[in-house]
Amino acid sequence: MNKTTPYYALNRKTGHVVAYKLDDVTAEAMIASGTPLRRGHFDHSLHHVDENGKRIPRPEMKVQWDGKKLTGLPKPCTVWIDDEMYECDDGEAEIEFPRAGRFEIVVLAHPYKETRLTIEN
C-alpha cells in the first residue's frame, strides 16, 4: 500500500485543480513529468486557486430573495431551481414559480461558494 500525502495538482493552462488526495508514488511521477503540484488539503467546495497557484478560500455570495427576485447574483452565474438550470448574466433574476410549494434554489459561480436557498411560494 502506498502512503498518501495530501497534494493537489494544477492544470498549467487554466490554473484549475485537476487532482487531489494523491498517493506519494503518483505525486512523485507527476512532479517528475513537470505537473505543478502543491502539498496540502484541497476541498473544491471551500477553496479555489488564485492566479499564482495559491489555494485560497472561496468567497461567499451575497444572494438575497425579496419575494419576487434573486438579487446580488454574481455575473455570470448559473441558477438551478429544483432540476431546471438557468444562466444569468445581469446580477438579478425575477422568478415566477409554476405552482405553490417549496422550491430548492442553488446558485453557482466560480470562484464563489455554492449558495442554497429553500423558498416557500
Phi, psi and omega per residue, in radians:
M1 nan 2.390 3.136
N2 -1.535 2.462 3.056
K3 -1.197 2.495 3.110
T4 -1.982 2.161 3.044
T5 -1.978 2.383 -3.117
P6 -1.164 2.069 3.054
Y7 -2.303 2.778 2.913
Y8 -2.417 2.516 -3.069
A9 -1.901 2.543 -3.126
L10 -1.924 2.493 2.953
N11 -1.320 2.160 -3.065
R12 -1.054 -0.623 -3.059
K13 -1.384 -0.709 -3.033
T14 -1.798 -0.381 -3.058
G15 1.402 0.017 3.127
H16 -1.331 2.593 3.081
V17 -1.308 2.223 -3.076
V18 -1.987 -0.218 3.114
A19 -2.765 2.622 3.055
Y20 -2.731 2.927 -3.038
K21 1.007 0.921 -3.122
L22 -1.517 2.492 3.012
D23 -1.313 2.801 -3.039
D24 -1.079 -0.609 3.136
V25 -1.145 -0.806 3.114
T26 -1.111 -0.764 3.130
A27 -1.039 -0.778 3.128
E28 -1.088 -0.690 3.111
A29 -1.158 -0.685 3.134
M30 -1.183 -0.724 3.101
I31 -1.078 -0.761 3.132
A32 -1.090 -0.528 3.131
S33 -1.472 -0.047 3.103
G34 1.617 0.129 3.114
T35 -1.223 2.244 3.100
P36 -1.150 2.030 -3.082
L37 -2.132 2.443 3.097
R38 -2.137 2.486 3.080
R39 -1.516 2.410 3.078
G40 2.386 2.878 3.108
H41 -1.359 2.544 3.119
F42 -2.428 2.140 3.101
D43 -2.083 1.993 -3.089
H44 -1.008 -0.514 -3.117
S45 -1.323 -0.342 -3.083
L46 -1.973 -0.411 -3.028
H47 -2.198 2.775 2.887
H48 -2.506 3.079 -3.065
V49 -1.956 2.260 3.117
D50 -1.380 -3.098 -3.066
E51 -1.147 -0.261 3.104
N52 -1.705 0.098 -3.136
G53 1.412 0.213 -3.125
K54 -1.560 2.369 3.088
R55 -1.287 2.183 3.120
I56 -2.364 2.753 -3.138
P57 -1.169 2.520 3.028
R58 -1.271 2.403 3.089
P59 -1.335 2.763 3.067
E60 -1.427 2.534 2.997
M61 -1.429 2.765 3.120
K62 -1.949 0.809 -3.096
V63 -1.304 2.377 3.091
Q64 -2.344 2.635 3.083
W65 -1.970 2.159 -3.125
D66 -1.814 0.197 -3.134
G67 1.786 -0.345 3.125
K68 -2.320 -0.458 -3.100
K69 -2.593 2.767 2.999
L70 -1.579 2.338 3.087
T71 -2.180 2.909 -3.141
G72 1.297 0.386 3.139
L73 -1.337 2.429 3.032
P74 -1.137 2.675 3.123
K75 -1.956 2.078 -0.172
P76 -1.475 2.980 3.060
C77 -2.664 2.967 3.060
T78 -2.033 2.273 3.123
V79 -1.989 2.140 3.057
W80 -1.803 2.234 3.017
I81 -2.040 1.939 -2.952
D82 0.920 -1.996 -3.100
D83 -1.877 0.262 -3.127
E84 -1.846 2.341 -3.109
M85 -1.828 2.392 3.105
Y86 -2.330 2.384 3.051
E87 -1.597 2.411 -3.121
C88 -2.284 2.271 -3.106
D89 -2.056 -0.032 -2.976
D90 -2.052 0.224 3.025
G91 1.524 -0.173 3.054
E92 -2.644 2.759 -3.112
A93 -2.482 2.033 3.042
E94 -1.392 2.331 -3.050
I95 -2.173 2.245 3.000
E96 -1.990 1.993 -3.112
F97 -1.393 2.513 -3.075
P98 -1.305 -0.241 -3.094
R99 -2.825 2.918 3.032
A100 -1.294 2.614 3.101
G101 2.551 -2.883 -3.119
R102 -1.809 2.352 -3.127
F103 -2.244 2.385 3.068
E104 -1.689 2.178 3.138
I105 -2.051 2.317 3.090
V106 -2.196 2.276 3.101
V107 -1.983 2.237 -3.137
L108 -2.147 2.339 3.064
A109 -2.864 2.174 3.108
H110 -1.301 2.359 0.163
P111 -1.747 0.277 -3.018
Y112 -1.248 2.734 2.980
K113 -1.185 2.571 3.059
E114 -1.042 2.403 3.079
T115 -1.985 2.296 3.127
R116 -2.120 2.369 3.094
L117 -2.314 2.529 2.964
T118 -2.002 2.167 -3.067
I119 -2.074 2.261 3.031
E120 -1.673 2.169 -3.113
N121 -1.900 nan nan
